[in-house]
Structures are given as structure tokens and as C-alpha cells.
Amino acid sequence: MTLALATAAAPLLAQSRGAAVEEVSATDLLTRLANGSTTSEALVRAYLDRIAKLDRAGPKLRSIIALNPDAVAEAKKLDAERKAGKLRGPLHGLPILVKDNVETLDRMPTTAGSLALKDNLTGRDAPMIARLRAAGALILGKTNLSEWANIRSNNSSSGWSGIGGLVRNPYALDRTSCGSSSGTGAAIAASFAAAGIGTETDGSVVCPSSMNGLAGLKPTIGLVSRTHIVPISHSQDTAGPMARTVRDVALLFSSMVGSDPADAATKGADAYARDYAATLSPDALKGVRLGVLRPEMPALLATRYDAALAVLKKAGAELVEIKQPKLEGLGEAEGEVLHYELKADLNAYLASTDPARVRTRSLADVIAFNKAHADRELAIFGQETFEEAEKLGGLDSPDYVAARAKSLALARDAGIDAMLAGNRVAAIVEPSYGLPWLSDPVAGDQFSGPSASELPAVAGYPHLSVPMGLAGGLPVGLSFIGHANSDGDLLRYGYAFEQAGKLRVAPGYAPTAPVGNALEPLEP
């Protein structure tokens, strides 16, 4: 159900009331469900009410593209199962939100934010969603995103899609929520659900997590299935959990992990292979050597970073100052890989959709569609990245093969692996990103400041961002980066940091960053 059709849910919204959900964690909600102090139906109605008041009214966050028209009915079914003693799994009855490039079998299309996919009702769960559903999660709705996961143009406005419009940051409404999982970031920060799903190719989980005051994990590539997610790059794409606490991220992640079967009709048999939340401890940083990177950053962020490093020390970590080696040509090699894989992977995905519902059967068709609907799709930025990718050959091209090999050699061997081994550290820490910039649909993204996402994204290694408070009234995150399959270690380190510092601040929906009267002249 797209937002244009969301009026069908109006009766549900009008009835929404009851359970307290603002700033309540998934962990607490599951406890309340277990002890009978709330129900899944009450949670769904409370979230629907909050979405109605804040997403299209009030501050108008524009974080939700579609609501599940069967959410209340599904919640009643889950409540009945609980009453009968039949629990599906550890998330039984928990409503979650899912980025709208991930397929679910609910009566909601999977659009990637594009009008070209507005009727893409697939009737199938991505295997990762099937695992979450098998664990008892309820899909409340789909979140807005940077259209096509922010790959269409280098001059885009992050958080904008043709269907959903521009997501607003709940900490300062004129600031970016970053992309491409902008809607999930803003929605979870605003307590439209306790946890949600984003996807990342390079930064699209950790950036919106950092800039919306959330914890967010970009997993090791391959730990979570990528099947039936609108793709950019099979080398770098992954779904990841986002929440207001590290424990909630670990809870969701535990039910997402599983192989990527050719058959999408997985029953989630391996969904509980590991409980990442069970090993969390506030003492997990004691005696752990962490490598500290100090990229160039503005003074506001540097002050907050120094405070976060002091928290790490307080929690028992041994901090080792390290330097990132020069990795010349990494950005260019990554870009070439993404362009080649975009064409191949998106063509394959589009070919798998229902031709009666999706008329764009290839990247070339999408380019033509956007030109035909330029008044909406190309209103604020173009599609030059799409056009560049369409000119390229296949994945057997020597240029592609060389670029992929160079990417891995730089990001893994000369990059993360060298820093970890050469400094004998368990993980690397640095600021996740700079401060949220002003949204500007004319000039596009005006990013400035550090970015921690490229190396782990290209290497395929895990990357966790955890809130480290506010800088200038705006959220910033601390990154933990490790070797392949160290996801559990990063979650433990991030949890210990979170518990030692308690640095996250809830959003205030301010119209702009709080600078007081500093912009006014000094009165005599």
C-alpha cells in the first residue's frame, strides 16, 4: 500500500491508542508482551497513532512510504498464538519497520522509492524477512529511502524518493537524515517502531544511524541473505538492523542471520544459529586494545569524539593511536565495481518481477521511464550514474575483474587487516560520519567531515555505529570496525561503550539546530 493508497488505513489510525511506545526499547516491549502487560495489537495501534500524528502531520517526517493494511489483524493472530502458548520465536508480537527496497509478502509494494516500481507487489518474503517472521516479528510498514538506494546520481539529495518525498531529521527538521536508509533512521528515532531494517552498500546503515541517534550494524557480507532485495552490488549489499539500543540491534540481528538460499521460500530453520544478545556485557571492553583513528573533523565533533574515547577508557579499553595507510585509487575502484554490478544485478532483479506489474525490465528501461516521468523523477537531480552504468559491459569485463581485485587488496589487505594486525588491536574506532548537513534540494548533499564507511563496505567487514551524544545539538556516532565475522565482538564492544556512557539523547523535533540568538546582531 503506497501512501497514495494509505487512506484505506485511516480507520485503523483513528482507533490507535493505548500502549506507551515512545523511547521504549524492543527488549522492554518483549518483556511486557511476555508478562501480559501489553499486547501486540496494543503496540500496533499505538505505533499507528504515533505515525499519524508525526509522519504526515506535526513535524512531517515523511519517513514511512506504506503501512501494512493487515497489521492489526496480524497482531491479533500473534496475540492469540501467545495466549495459546504457541510462540513462534524470540520476537513474537514485536512490530518492526522495513526499508522499502526489501520484499515482504504483505500487501505493500516494494518500490525502492521509484514510481517505476510503485505496483511491485511480489507476494514473497525476502529470506531475511521470512526469518524475522518465523521469529515472530510483525511487519508494520515500509520506510522511505534515498531512491534506488542513492545510486542514481552523485548529486542527489539523500533521503529523497519520487514516491516518499524528502525524509526529515527528527533532531532538526531542516537537516538530512542521511541515506539511503533515511526513513528507517528517522522512523526508529521517532519511536514509530522500536527497531527496523536498513540496507547498506557503502554507509547506508551506519550514516542514518549516526545522524538519527541510533545504533546500527552493517554486517559481514554474506551473514544475512540478500535475495529479493532491490540490489546495487552483490559484492557490498547487505541488510542490517537499526534500533535505539545496541541490545535491540543484537536481538534483531540474531533472527536475521542465515544463508542466502537459491530458493526464497526459506522457513528460517537456521534463524537462531546464534544469540548475539546473550553475550552482551558491560565489562566487554576490559583489557581490549582498540585502534583509534583521528581523521580530520570539525571542532564540535572532535570534542564529542574525545569525550567518547574517555568513556571507552572508563569501560576498561586500552586505546592505541593508529594511522590509516594511504589507499590510493580505492574510491575509483569501488565506483567502477558498483557501476558494473548495478547494471548486472538490477537487470537480474527486474527480470524476476511480475511483468504485468513492473514494465521496466532492465536498467535501460528505468532510464527511459525516468525521462518519461521527468517532472517527478528528475525534478531535483538527474540519473547520470544510471546512464554511466548502462554503457558498461558484463561482469566478465577485464576492467571489472581488475577493479574488484584492487578494491579487495586495498580495503582488506592494505587497509583493515593491516591496521588490525600491525597494531595488535581487536577493532578500530573513529567517528562514524560528520554532522547532519542542511537538506538542499537545489544543490544536493553538502557532506563534510569524516566518513568511516568505505573500508568496511568494500572489504565486506562488519561496521557498528553507536550514538556518542550530540554535537551542536545534532546526533553523531562512534564506529567500531573489525575483521570478517567479528560482528558479535563489535556488538559486545558497542554495548559496553553504550552502558558506560549513556550518551544517546532523544530527538526534540526542533525546526533547526539550536544556536540560540547567535545569528542575530549583538544589541548595544
C-alpha positions in Angstrom: 0.0 0.0 0.0 1.7 3.2 -1.1 1.0 6.5 0.7 -1.4 7.5 -2.0 -3.4 4.5 -1.0 -2.8 4.8 2.7 -6.2 6.4 3.3 -7.5 2.9 3.4 -5.7 2.6 6.8 -7.4 5.7 8.2 -10.0 3.8 10.3 -7.1 1.9 11.9 -5.3 5.1 12.6 -8.3 6.7 14.2 -8.6 3.7 16.6 -4.9 3.7 17.5 -4.3 4.3 21.2 -3.2 2.6 24.4 0.3 1.3 24.9 3.2 3.6 25.7 5.8 3.3 23.0 7.9 6.5 22.9 11.5 5.7 23.7 10.6 2.2 24.8 13.1 -0.5 23.6 12.3 -3.7 21.9 13.8 -5.5 24.9 11.3 -3.9 27.2 8.4 -4.4 24.8 9.1 -8.1 24.5 9.2 -8.3 28.3 5.8 -6.6 28.5 4.4 -8.9 25.9 5.7 -11.9 27.9 4.2 -10.8 31.2 0.9 -9.8 29.7 1.1 -6.1 30.5 0.6 -5.2 26.8 -0.4 -7.0 23.6 0.9 -6.9 20.0 -2.4 -5.3 19.0 -2.0 -2.5 21.5 1.6 -1.9 20.3 0.5 -1.8 16.6 -2.3 0.7 17.4 0.0 2.9 19.4 2.6 3.0 16.7 -0.1 3.7 14.0 -1.4 6.6 16.1 2.1 8.0 16.6 2.9 7.7 12.8 -0.4 9.5 12.0 0.5 12.4 14.4 4.1 12.8 13.4 4.9 11.5 10.0 2.3 13.3 7.8 1.2 15.8 10.4 3.2 17.6 13.1 6.8 17.7 12.1 6.0 15.7 8.9 9.0 13.4 9.0 7.9 11.6 5.7 9.7 8.5 7.0 7.0 6.0 6.1 6.1 5.0 2.5 3.5 2.4 3.3 1.6 0.9 6.2 0.7 -2.8 6.3 -3.1 -2.8 6.0 -3.2 -6.2 7.8 -1.0 -5.1 10.7 -3.8 -5.1 13.3 -5.2 -8.4 12.1 -1.7 -10.0 12.2 -1.2 -8.6 15.7 -4.5 -10.2 16.9 -3.3 -13.5 15.4 0.0 -13.3 17.2 -1.7 -12.4 20.5 -4.0 -15.4 20.1 -1.0 -17.7 19.5 0.7 -16.3 22.6 -2.4 -16.9 24.7 -2.5 -20.5 23.4 1.2 -21.0 24.4 2.4 -21.2 20.8 5.3 -18.7 20.4 7.0 -18.5 17.0 10.3 -17.3 18.4 12.1 -14.6 20.4 10.5 -11.6 18.6 6.9 -12.9 18.9 4.5 -10.0 18.5 7.1 -7.2 18.0 6.2 -4.7 15.3 9.2 -3.6 13.1 9.7 -1.4 10.1 11.4 -2.4 6.9 13.2 -0.3 4.3 11.2 -0.2 1.0 13.7 -2.0 -1.1 13.2 -5.2 0.8 10.4 -7.5 -0.4 7.7 -8.7 2.0 4.7 -10.8 1.2 2.4 -8.3 2.8 0.0 -6.2 0.8 2.6 -3.5 0.2 4.7 -3.0 -3.0 8.5 -2.9 -2.9 9.3 0.3 -4.7 12.9 1.4 -3.8 11.2 4.8 -3.8 10.7 4.8 -7.6 7.5 5.3 -9.5 8.8 2.6 -11.8 8.1 0.1 -9.1 5.0 1.5 -7.5 3.0 -1.6 -8.4 5.7 -4.1 -7.5 3.6 -6.4 -5.3 5.7 -9.5 -5.3 3.8 -11.7 -2.8 7.1 -13.1 -1.5 9.3 -12.5 1.6 12.9 -11.9 1.2 14.6 -14.8 3.1 15.8 -12.4 5.7 12.2 -11.2 6.3 11.0 -14.9 6.4 13.5 -15.5 9.2 12.2 -12.4 11.1 8.6 -13.5 10.6 9.5 -17.0 11.8 10.9 -15.4 14.9 7.6 -13.7 15.5 8.2 -10.2 14.2 5.3 -8.3 12.7 5.9 -6.1 9.6 4.3 -2.8 10.5 5.2 -0.9 7.3 7.8 0.1 4.8 10.1 3.1 5.2 11.1 5.8 2.8 14.7 5.8 1.4 17.0 7.6 -1.0 15.5 6.4 -4.3 17.3 3.3 -5.7 19.4 3.3 -2.5 21.1 6.5 -3.6 22.9 5.1 -6.6 21.1 7.1 -9.4 23.2 10.3 -9.1 26.2 11.7 -7.4 24.3 15.0 -6.9 21.3 13.5 -5.1 19.5 14.8 -2.0 19.9 11.9 0.4 16.5 10.7 1.8 14.5 11.8 -1.2 12.4 9.4 -3.3 9.9 10.0 -6.0 7.2 8.2 -4.0 8.1 9.3 -0.5 9.5 12.8 -0.9 12.3 14.0 1.4 12.8 12.5 4.9 13.3 15.0 7.7 15.7 14.5 10.6 13.7 14.4 13.9 16.5 16.2 15.7 16.5 19.2 13.4 13.9 19.2 10.7 15.9 21.1 8.2 18.8 18.6 8.4 19.4 15.4 6.4 18.6 12.0 7.9 21.3 10.7 5.6 20.8 7.8 3.2 19.9 5.6 1.9 18.1 4.1 4.9 16.9 7.6 5.9 13.3 6.5 6.6 14.3 3.7 8.9 16.7 6.1 10.7 14.1 8.8 11.2 11.2 6.4 12.0 13.1 4.5 14.7 14.5 7.7 16.2 10.9 9.0 16.4 9.6 5.7 18.0 7.4 4.6 15.1 8.8 1.2 16.0 11.5 0.0 18.4 13.7 -1.5 15.7 13.9 -1.6 11.9 15.7 -2.9 8.9 18.0 -0.8 6.7 20.3 -1.8 3.8 23.8 -0.7 3.0 26.2 -0.7 0.1 28.5 1.9 1.5 27.3 3.9 4.5 23.5 3.4 4.1 23.0 1.8 7.5 25.7 3.5 9.6 25.2 7.0 8.2 21.5 7.3 9.0 22.1 5.5 12.3 24.8 8.1 13.2 22.7 11.1 12.1 19.5 9.9 13.8 20.9 8.9 17.1 20.7 5.2 16.6 22.8 2.1 16.9 23.1 0.4 13.5 25.1 -2.7 12.3 26.3 -3.2 8.8 27.0 -7.0 9.0 29.8 -9.0 7.4 28.8 -9.6 3.8 27.1 -12.9 3.4 25.9 -13.4 7.0 22.4 -12.1 6.0 20.6 -13.1 2.8 20.5 -10.6 0.0 17.8 -12.4 -2.0 14.7 -10.4 -3.0 16.2 -7.0 -2.0 16.4 -4.5 -4.8 20.2 -4.5 -5.4 23.1 -2.3 -6.2 26.1 -4.6 -5.7 26.3 -8.2 -4.7 29.8 -7.5 -3.5 28.8 -4.9 -1.0 25.0 -5.0 -0.4 23.6 -6.2 2.9 20.6 -5.6 5.2 21.3 -4.5 8.7 19.4 -3.9 12.0 18.9 -0.4 13.4 17.5 0.5 16.8 17.8 2.9 19.7 19.9 0.5 21.8 22.7 -2.0 20.9 20.8 -4.8 22.7 17.9 -4.3 20.3 20.2 -4.3 17.3 21.6 -7.6 18.6 18.1 -9.1 19.2 17.1 -8.3 15.6 20.3 -9.4 14.1 20.1 -12.8 15.8 16.9 -13.5 13.9 18.2 -12.1 10.6 21.4 -14.2 10.2 21.2 -17.1 7.8 22.5 -18.4 4.5 21.4 -17.0 1.2 19.4 -19.9 -0.4 18.6 -20.0 -4.1 15.0 -20.9 -3.0 13.5 -17.8 -1.4 10.8 -19.9 0.3 13.0 -20.4 3.4 11.4 -21.4 6.6 14.0 -19.8 8.7 15.4 -23.1 10.0 18.8 -21.5 10.8 17.4 -18.2 12.1 18.6 -18.8 15.7 22.1 -20.1 14.9 23.5 -17.6 17.4 22.0 -15.4 20.0 24.1 -12.2 19.7 22.2 -10.5 22.6 23.0 -13.3 25.1 26.8 -12.5 25.3 26.4 -8.7 25.8 28.1 -7.4 28.9 29.0 -4.0 30.3 32.5 -5.5 31.0 33.2 -6.5 27.4 35.8 -3.7 26.9 38.0 -4.5 29.8 41.5 -5.2 28.6 40.5 -4.9 24.9 43.0 -3.0 22.7 41.2 -0.6 20.3 42.9 1.3 17.5 42.0 5.0 17.5 41.8 6.8 14.1 41.7 10.6 14.1 40.5 11.8 10.7 40.2 15.5 10.1 37.0 16.7 11.7 35.3 19.9 12.8 36.0 21.1 16.4 32.4 20.3 17.6 32.8 16.7 16.5 36.4 16.4 17.8 35.2 17.5 21.3 32.5 14.8 21.3 34.9 12.2 20.0 37.4 12.9 22.8 34.6 12.5 25.3 33.6 9.2 23.7 37.3 8.0 23.9 37.2 8.9 27.6 34.2 6.6 28.0 36.0 3.8 26.3 38.9 4.2 28.7 36.5 4.3 31.7 35.0 1.0 30.4 38.4 -0.6 30.5 39.6 -0.4 26.9 43.3 0.2 26.1 43.4 2.8 23.3 46.2 2.7 20.7 46.6 5.7 18.4 46.9 4.4 14.8 47.1 5.9 11.3 45.2 4.8 8.2 47.5 3.9 5.4 47.2 5.8 2.1 45.0 3.7 -0.2 45.3 5.5 -3.5 42.7 4.5 -6.1 40.3 2.8 -3.7 37.4 5.2 -4.4 37.8 4.9 -8.1 38.0 1.1 -8.0 34.9 0.9 -5.7 33.0 3.1 -8.0 33.8 1.0 -11.1 32.7 -2.2 -9.3 29.5 -0.6 -8.2 28.6 0.6 -11.7 29.3 -2.8 -13.3 27.4 -4.7 -10.7 24.5 -2.2 -10.7 23.7 -3.0 -14.3 24.1 -6.8 -13.9 22.3 -7.1 -10.6 19.5 -4.7 -11.2 18.7 -6.3 -14.6 18.6 -9.7 -12.9 16.2 -8.4 -10.2 13.9 -6.6 -12.6 13.7 -9.8 -14.7 12.4 -11.6 -11.6 9.5 -9.3 -11.1 5.9 -9.8 -12.4 5.9 -8.2 -15.9 2.2 -7.3 -15.5 3.1 -5.1 -12.5 6.6 -3.9 -13.5 7.0 -2.8 -17.1 10.6 -1.6 -16.6 12.5 -4.9 -17.2 16.1 -3.5 -17.3 18.3 -0.6 -16.2 17.8 0.8 -19.7 14.0 0.7 -19.2 14.3 2.5 -15.9 16.4 5.3 -17.5 13.7 5.7 -20.2 11.0 5.6 -17.6 12.6 8.4 -15.6 12.9 10.6 -18.7 9.2 10.0 -19.5 8.3 11.0 -15.9 11.0 13.7 -15.5 8.6 16.2 -13.9 8.7 14.0 -10.7 11.6 11.6 -11.0 14.2 14.1 -12.3 12.7 17.2 -10.6 15.7 17.8 -8.3 18.6 15.7 -9.6 19.5 13.5 -12.6 20.4 9.9 -13.3 24.0 10.2 -14.6 25.2 7.2 -12.6 22.5 5.1 -14.1 23.5 6.3 -17.6 27.2 5.6 -17.0 26.4 2.1 -15.7 24.3 1.3 -18.7 27.2 1.9 -21.1 29.3 -0.8 -19.4 29.8 -4.4 -20.3 29.3 -7.5 -18.3 30.9 -9.0 -15.2 33.4 -10.8 -17.4 35.0 -7.5 -18.4 38.7 -7.3 -17.6 38.2 -3.8 -16.2 35.6 -5.1 -13.7 37.7 -8.0 -12.6 40.7 -5.8 -12.1 38.7 -3.2 -10.2 37.3 -5.8 -7.8 40.7 -7.3 -7.1 42.2 -3.8 -6.5 39.3 -2.9 -4.2 39.8 -6.0 -2.0 43.6 -5.7 -1.9 43.3 -2.1 -0.7 40.4 -2.3 1.7 41.2 -5.7 3.2 44.9 -6.5 2.9 46.4 -3.0 2.9 43.6 -1.4 4.9 41.6 -3.0 7.8 43.7 -6.2 8.0 47.0 -4.3 8.1 45.7 -1.8 10.7 44.4 -4.6 13.0 47.4 -6.9 12.7 50.1 -4.2 12.6 48.8 -2.6 15.8 47.6 -5.7 17.5 44.2 -4.3 18.1 40.8 -6.1 18.3 38.9 -3.4 16.5 39.2 0.2 15.1 37.2 3.2 16.4 36.6 6.5 14.7 33.7 9.0 14.3 31.1 7.4 12.0 30.3 10.5 10.0 30.3 14.2 10.2 27.3 16.3 11.4 24.0 16.1 9.6 24.0 18.7 6.8 21.2 21.1 5.8 18.9 19.4 3.3 19.2 21.3 0.0 17.2 20.0 -3.0 18.8 22.6 -5.2 22.5 22.0 -4.6 22.1 18.4 -3.3 24.0 16.8 -0.5 26.6 19.1 1.1 28.5 16.4 3.1 31.5 17.5 5.0 33.6 15.8 7.7 34.9 12.3 8.2 33.3 9.0 6.9 34.1 5.6 8.3 32.1 3.5 5.9 34.2 3.0 2.8 36.8 0.5 4.1 34.4 -2.0 5.8 31.9 -1.6 3.0 34.4 -2.5 0.3 36.1 -5.2 2.4 32.8 -6.7 3.3 33.6 -6.5 7.0 31.3 -5.6 9.9 30.7 -2.0 11.0 28.7 -0.8 14.0 27.8 2.8 14.8 26.7 3.7 18.3 25.4 7.1 19.5 28.0 9.2 21.2 25.7 12.1 22.0 25.0 15.5 20.4 27.4 17.9 18.7 25.9 21.3 18.2 22.5 19.8 19.1 22.9 17.1 16.3 23.5 13.4 16.7 26.9 11.8 16.0 28.0 8.2 16.1 31.1 6.2 17.1 32.2 3.5 14.8 33.5 0.0 15.7 35.1 -1.8 12.8 36.6 -5.3 12.8 37.6 -8.3 10.7 35.2 -10.6 8.9 32.7 -12.3 11.1 33.6 -10.2 14.2 30.0 -8.9 14.3 29.4 -10.3 17.8 32.6 -8.8 19.1 31.6 -5.4 17.8 28.2 -5.6 19.3 29.8 -6.5 22.7 32.2 -3.6 22.5 29.4 -1.2 21.4 27.2 -2.4 24.2 29.8 -1.8 26.8 30.5 1.7 25.5 26.8 2.4 25.4 26.3 1.3 29.0 29.3 3.2 30.3 28.4 6.4 28.6 24.6 6.5 28.2 25.2 9.2 25.6 22.2 8.9 23.4 19.7 11.8 23.6 16.1 11.6 22.4 15.0 13.8 19.4 13.2 17.1 20.0 11.8 17.8 16.5 13.4 21.3 16.5 12.9 23.3 13.3 16.6 23.8 13.1 19.8 23.2 15.1 19.7 25.1 18.4 22.0 28.1 18.0 20.0 30.5 20.1 20.3 34.1 19.0 23.9 33.7 17.7 22.7 34.6 14.1 21.3 38.0 15.3 23.5 41.1 15.7 24.8 41.9 19.1 22.4 44.5 20.6 24.0 47.6 22.2 
